Amino acid sequence: MPWIVLAVSLSVVVAIVVGLLVWRGPSESDNLGSGDPSRVAANGVDRTVGLVHEKDPVCDEWIRLSAELAEKEKIWSAADRGTPATMWTERQRETFADLSKAMKTAADQFESILPSARNVVLQELIAQVIVHLRIFVDKVPNYVEADKSIAGVAGNFGTATTFICTAAPLLPSRVDDNAAPSEVADPSALTPFMKTRDSICDEFVAVLDRQDAALAGWYATDWTIPSTKWTPNQRKLSDAVREVLERDLVRFSEFAKKAKDRIVGDLLTTQNAYMEAFVDALPTYVPDDNQFWTVGSSLGGGIKAACEAQL
């Protein structure tokens, strides 16, 4: 599965999530994920950036509302998003009008559940989904192809939110060496996190593009096959993947520290944590482990889309 493309709609990613994943239910404890009281703010929000070890209170409603949006967006997911508004047919105009209505409703619903998120990264992600859905809706009357990137931010971050929720039960005993407290003052602020292109964008996008090229053969493999049933070629590909990702983990860690926007820094740190979890899981891979990859790749895709977006 390659990095999620910038043109992806929220319907595509959420429909895949809802259709293919079985929600594993809450973990045994509903406590905050870090287990470190020093990282819990006075308002009860876990300020830890990294792996989310516990099911967050926002998860059930997030998944339900995302599924509703996905159902309404099915038509648009197959539409031609390369045609500007000035050249739309009446049918295309109606499709985008319906899409705008569904996205506006979803953004309002997501805003209503945002306060229940108890993890700083989930707050950041949901807030940015809301913001970019609304920006995209405002762009629709004068839509041009470049506006796909704005939807790409919302789509990728929506996917990351869902898979952080569903992957939580797999992580209770996993140590997160990347965990650190967030420096973002207001993670739930409904303002664009990258108002101007971050200084790390060029290097970051270059690493993602190079990674795509290096992993092209592996993307085509069947991710539903556990490691116990891999062929010698699949195991060889897995070993190559680990080498590529371990190399890139170092670069992503550097980008997280260098990013001017601290939400970008938080999301890159989280991306690194889930990619590292995936690398660690590869030798004994089972299909559920793919959720770690999806969180990491969705975060990367969303940041890349934000680097490309013209707000």
PyMOL commands that set and color helices and strands:
alter all, ss='L'
color gray80, all
select helices_A, chain A and resi 10-20+37-39+59-72+74-77+85-87+90-116+120-142+145-170+201-214+216-219+227-229+232-258+262-284+287-308
alter helices_A, ss='H'
color red, helices_A
select strands_A, chain A and resi 48-49+180-181
alter strands_A, ss='S'
color yellow, strands_A
deselect
rebuild
show_as cartoon
